[in-house]
Amino acid sequence: MNIALIAHDAQKDRMIELAREHAALLREHRLVATGTTGSRLCAEVGLAVECLRSGPLGGDLQIGARLAEGHIDLVLFLRDPMTAQPHEPDITALLRACDVHDVACATNPASARRLLRSLRSPG
């Protein structure tokens, strides 16, 4: 599968924690991430991640475009619901693309863990 990983600044540590918990599983898939999140996943977890631009510089849009072209199968997007984001329209567009193209999207650690666990289950 092609899995996109995105985390707002206040959620990056939680994404690292999540990736460490599921590192063996994540290594079985092709990973793409927004800039800083991807860099940290490479450096701190040792995952092979294709790093795109940071979210505010168009990374969310890059992932959305790949998703629309059928090149993303799952999105793990740990959002910070308590902080206004300057690129909120890009975030909304990405979430809308997930809905339009019927791509599973987790926006918090609990839903991300459940989606990742589901990859281990047959069927």
Contacts in CASP RR format, 6 or more apart in sequence:
PFRMAT RR
TARGET T0000
AUTHOR 0000-0000-0000
METHOD contacts of the structure
MODEL  1
MNIALIAHDAQKDRMIELAREHAALLREHRLVATGTTGSRLCAEVGLAVE
CLRSGPLGGDLQIGARLAEGHIDLVLFLRDPMTAQPHEPDITALLRACDV
HDVACATNPASARRLLRSLRSPG
1 29 0 8 1.000
1 30 0 8 1.000
1 73 0 8 1.000
1 74 0 8 1.000
1 119 0 8 1.000
2 29 0 8 1.000
2 30 0 8 1.000
2 32 0 8 1.000
2 66 0 8 1.000
2 71 0 8 1.000
2 72 0 8 1.000
2 73 0 8 1.000
2 74 0 8 1.000
3 26 0 8 1.000
3 29 0 8 1.000
3 30 0 8 1.000
3 31 0 8 1.000
3 32 0 8 1.000
3 72 0 8 1.000
3 73 0 8 1.000
3 74 0 8 1.000
3 75 0 8 1.000
3 76 0 8 1.000
4 31 0 8 1.000
4 32 0 8 1.000
4 33 0 8 1.000
4 63 0 8 1.000
4 66 0 8 1.000
4 67 0 8 1.000
4 72 0 8 1.000
4 74 0 8 1.000
4 75 0 8 1.000
4 76 0 8 1.000
4 77 0 8 1.000
5 15 0 8 1.000
5 19 0 8 1.000
5 31 0 8 1.000
5 32 0 8 1.000
5 33 0 8 1.000
5 34 0 8 1.000
5 37 0 8 1.000
5 38 0 8 1.000
5 41 0 8 1.000
5 49 0 8 1.000
5 76 0 8 1.000
6 33 0 8 1.000
6 34 0 8 1.000
6 37 0 8 1.000
6 55 0 8 1.000
6 60 0 8 1.000
6 63 0 8 1.000
6 75 0 8 1.000
6 76 0 8 1.000
6 77 0 8 1.000
6 78 0 8 1.000
6 94 0 8 1.000
7 14 0 8 1.000
7 15 0 8 1.000
7 34 0 8 1.000
7 37 0 8 1.000
7 77 0 8 1.000
7 78 0 8 1.000
8 78 0 8 1.000
8 79 0 8 1.000
8 80 0 8 1.000
8 83 0 8 1.000
8 85 0 8 1.000
9 36 0 8 1.000
9 80 0 8 1.000
9 83 0 8 1.000
10 80 0 8 1.000
10 82 0 8 1.000
10 83 0 8 1.000
11 78 0 8 1.000
11 79 0 8 1.000
11 80 0 8 1.000
12 36 0 8 1.000
12 37 0 8 1.000
12 40 0 8 1.000
12 78 0 8 1.000
14 78 0 8 1.000
14 109 0 8 1.000
15 37 0 8 1.000
15 40 0 8 1.000
15 41 0 8 1.000
15 76 0 8 1.000
15 78 0 8 1.000
16 40 0 8 1.000
16 41 0 8 1.000
16 44 0 8 1.000
16 45 0 8 1.000
17 109 0 8 1.000
18 76 0 8 1.000
18 78 0 8 1.000
18 109 0 8 1.000
18 112 0 8 1.000
18 113 0 8 1.000
18 116 0 8 1.000
19 26 0 8 1.000
19 41 0 8 1.000
19 45 0 8 1.000
19 47 0 8 1.000
20 45 0 8 1.000
21 113 0 8 1.000
22 113 0 8 1.000
22 116 0 8 1.000
23 45 0 8 1.000
23 46 0 8 1.000
23 47 0 8 1.000
25 116 0 8 1.000
25 119 0 8 1.000
25 120 0 8 1.000
26 47 0 8 1.000
26 116 0 8 1.000
27 47 0 8 1.000
27 48 0 8 1.000
29 119 0 8 1.000
30 50 0 8 1.000
31 38 0 8 1.000
31 41 0 8 1.000
31 47 0 8 1.000
31 48 0 8 1.000
31 49 0 8 1.000
31 50 0 8 1.000
32 49 0 8 1.000
32 50 0 8 1.000
32 51 0 8 1.000
32 52 0 8 1.000
32 63 0 8 1.000
32 66 0 8 1.000
32 72 0 8 1.000
33 41 0 8 1.000
33 49 0 8 1.000
33 50 0 8 1.000
33 51 0 8 1.000
33 52 0 8 1.000
34 51 0 8 1.000
34 52 0 8 1.000
34 53 0 8 1.000
34 54 0 8 1.000
34 55 0 8 1.000
34 59 0 8 1.000
34 60 0 8 1.000
34 63 0 8 1.000
35 51 0 8 1.000
35 52 0 8 1.000
35 53 0 8 1.000
35 54 0 8 1.000
35 55 0 8 1.000
35 59 0 8 1.000
36 54 0 8 1.000
38 49 0 8 1.000
38 51 0 8 1.000
39 51 0 8 1.000
41 47 0 8 1.000
41 49 0 8 1.000
42 48 0 8 1.000
42 49 0 8 1.000
42 51 0 8 1.000
52 58 0 8 1.000
52 59 0 8 1.000
52 62 0 8 1.000
52 63 0 8 1.000
53 59 0 8 1.000
53 62 0 8 1.000
55 87 0 8 1.000
55 90 0 8 1.000
56 85 0 8 1.000
56 86 0 8 1.000
56 87 0 8 1.000
58 87 0 8 1.000
58 90 0 8 1.000
59 90 0 8 1.000
60 87 0 8 1.000
60 90 0 8 1.000
60 91 0 8 1.000
60 93 0 8 1.000
60 94 0 8 1.000
61 90 0 8 1.000
61 93 0 8 1.000
61 94 0 8 1.000
63 72 0 8 1.000
63 75 0 8 1.000
63 94 0 8 1.000
64 72 0 8 1.000
64 93 0 8 1.000
64 94 0 8 1.000
64 97 0 8 1.000
66 72 0 8 1.000
67 75 0 8 1.000
67 94 0 8 1.000
67 97 0 8 1.000
67 98 0 8 1.000
67 101 0 8 1.000
67 103 0 8 1.000
68 97 0 8 1.000
68 100 0 8 1.000
68 101 0 8 1.000
70 101 0 8 1.000
72 103 0 8 1.000
73 103 0 8 1.000
73 104 0 8 1.000
74 103 0 8 1.000
74 104 0 8 1.000
74 105 0 8 1.000
74 115 0 8 1.000
74 119 0 8 1.000
75 94 0 8 1.000
75 98 0 8 1.000
75 103 0 8 1.000
75 104 0 8 1.000
75 105 0 8 1.000
75 106 0 8 1.000
76 105 0 8 1.000
76 106 0 8 1.000
76 112 0 8 1.000
76 115 0 8 1.000
76 116 0 8 1.000
77 94 0 8 1.000
77 95 0 8 1.000
77 105 0 8 1.000
77 106 0 8 1.000
77 107 0 8 1.000
78 107 0 8 1.000
78 108 0 8 1.000
78 109 0 8 1.000
78 112 0 8 1.000
79 91 0 8 1.000
79 107 0 8 1.000
79 108 0 8 1.000
85 91 0 8 1.000
95 105 0 8 1.000
95 107 0 8 1.000
97 103 0 8 1.000
98 104 0 8 1.000
98 105 0 8 1.000
104 115 0 8 1.000
106 112 0 8 1.000
106 114 0 8 1.000
106 115 0 8 1.000
END
